[in-house]
Amino acid sequence: MKMGFVMSYAVGMAIRALFGIFSCLRIRMWGWELTSGIRKTMMLNGGTFGTFMAIRMDIAAHQGTYPSTSAPAHGL
């Protein structure tokens, strides 16, 4: 579950960095205000996305939705 959170947190931060830069520039933020705005939105979105994806990965792992790594993928 921890690995799922960390991976999802990184993905959420990267996505928000891309969209956050454009949204902050659109409302004409510059300098420290721009850096602070992007940083806050990256952390918020990373945490939210990471939490929900970690829960989803944990549920899927316990239900057997994800294939185990010990069995062959295609029955070979």
C-alpha positions as a Markdown table, in Angstrom:
| # | Residue | x | y | z |
|---|---|---|---|---|
| 1 | Met | 0.0 | 0.0 | 0.0 |
| 2 | Lys | 2.9 | 2.4 | 0.7 |
| 3 | Met | 4.4 | 1.8 | -2.7 |
| 4 | Gly | 1.1 | 2.5 | -4.3 |
| 5 | Phe | 0.8 | 5.8 | -2.4 |
| 6 | Val | 4.3 | 6.9 | -3.3 |
| 7 | Met | 3.9 | 6.1 | -7.0 |
| 8 | Ser | 0.4 | 7.8 | -7.2 |
| 9 | Tyr | 1.7 | 10.8 | -5.2 |
| 10 | Ala | 4.4 | 11.3 | -7.7 |
| 11 | Val | 2.0 | 11.0 | -10.6 |
| 12 | Gly | -0.5 | 13.4 | -9.0 |
| 13 | Met | 2.2 | 15.9 | -8.4 |
| 14 | Ala | 3.5 | 15.7 | -12.0 |
| 15 | Ile | 0.1 | 16.1 | -13.5 |
| 16 | Arg | -0.7 | 19.0 | -11.2 |
| 17 | Ala | 2.6 | 20.7 | -12.1 |
| 18 | Leu | 1.7 | 20.7 | -15.7 |
| 19 | Phe | -1.8 | 22.0 | -15.2 |
| 20 | Gly | -0.9 | 24.2 | -12.3 |
| 21 | Ile | 1.7 | 26.2 | -14.3 |
| 22 | Phe | -0.8 | 27.1 | -16.9 |
| 23 | Ser | -3.6 | 28.0 | -14.5 |
| 24 | Cys | -1.3 | 30.1 | -12.4 |
| 25 | Leu | 0.1 | 31.9 | -15.4 |
| 26 | Arg | -3.4 | 32.4 | -16.7 |
| 27 | Ile | -4.4 | 34.5 | -13.7 |
| 28 | Arg | -1.1 | 36.4 | -14.0 |
| 29 | Met | 0.9 | 35.1 | -11.0 |
| 30 | Trp | 4.6 | 35.8 | -11.1 |
| 31 | Gly | 7.7 | 35.3 | -9.0 |
| 32 | Trp | 7.2 | 34.0 | -5.5 |
| 33 | Glu | 3.4 | 34.0 | -5.8 |
| 34 | Leu | 3.7 | 31.6 | -8.9 |
| 35 | Thr | 6.1 | 29.3 | -7.1 |
| 36 | Ser | 4.0 | 29.2 | -4.0 |
| 37 | Gly | 0.8 | 28.6 | -5.9 |
| 38 | Ile | 2.2 | 25.7 | -8.0 |
| 39 | Arg | 3.9 | 24.1 | -4.9 |
| 40 | Lys | 0.6 | 24.2 | -2.9 |
| 41 | Thr | -1.5 | 22.8 | -5.7 |
| 42 | Met | 1.1 | 20.1 | -6.4 |
| 43 | Met | 1.2 | 18.9 | -2.8 |
| 44 | Leu | -2.6 | 19.0 | -2.5 |
| 45 | Asn | -3.3 | 17.1 | -5.7 |
| 46 | Gly | -0.5 | 14.6 | -5.1 |
| 47 | Gly | -1.8 | 13.8 | -1.7 |
| 48 | Thr | -5.4 | 13.4 | -2.8 |
| 49 | Phe | -4.5 | 11.3 | -5.9 |
| 50 | Gly | -2.0 | 9.2 | -3.9 |
| 51 | Thr | -4.5 | 8.4 | -1.2 |
| 52 | Phe | -7.3 | 7.3 | -3.5 |
| 53 | Met | -5.1 | 5.3 | -5.8 |
| 54 | Ala | -3.4 | 3.6 | -2.8 |
| 55 | Ile | -6.8 | 2.6 | -1.5 |
| 56 | Arg | -7.8 | 1.4 | -5.0 |
| 57 | Met | -4.6 | -0.7 | -5.4 |
| 58 | Asp | -5.1 | -2.2 | -1.9 |
| 59 | Ile | -8.7 | -3.2 | -2.7 |
| 60 | Ala | -7.7 | -4.7 | -6.1 |
| 61 | Ala | -4.8 | -6.6 | -4.5 |
| 62 | His | -7.1 | -8.2 | -1.9 |
| 63 | Gln | -9.8 | -9.1 | -4.4 |
| 64 | Gly | -7.3 | -10.8 | -6.7 |
| 65 | Thr | -7.8 | -8.4 | -9.6 |
| 66 | Tyr | -4.1 | -7.9 | -10.1 |
| 67 | Pro | -2.3 | -11.0 | -11.3 |
| 68 | Ser | 0.3 | -12.5 | -9.0 |
| 69 | Thr | 3.9 | -12.3 | -10.0 |
| 70 | Ser | 4.6 | -16.0 | -9.2 |
| 71 | Ala | 2.2 | -17.4 | -11.9 |
| 72 | Pro | 2.9 | -17.1 | -15.6 |
| 73 | Ala | 1.0 | -14.3 | -17.2 |
| 74 | His | -0.4 | -16.3 | -20.2 |
| 75 | Gly | -0.3 | -19.8 | -18.8 |
| 76 | Leu | 2.9 | -20.7 | -20.6 |
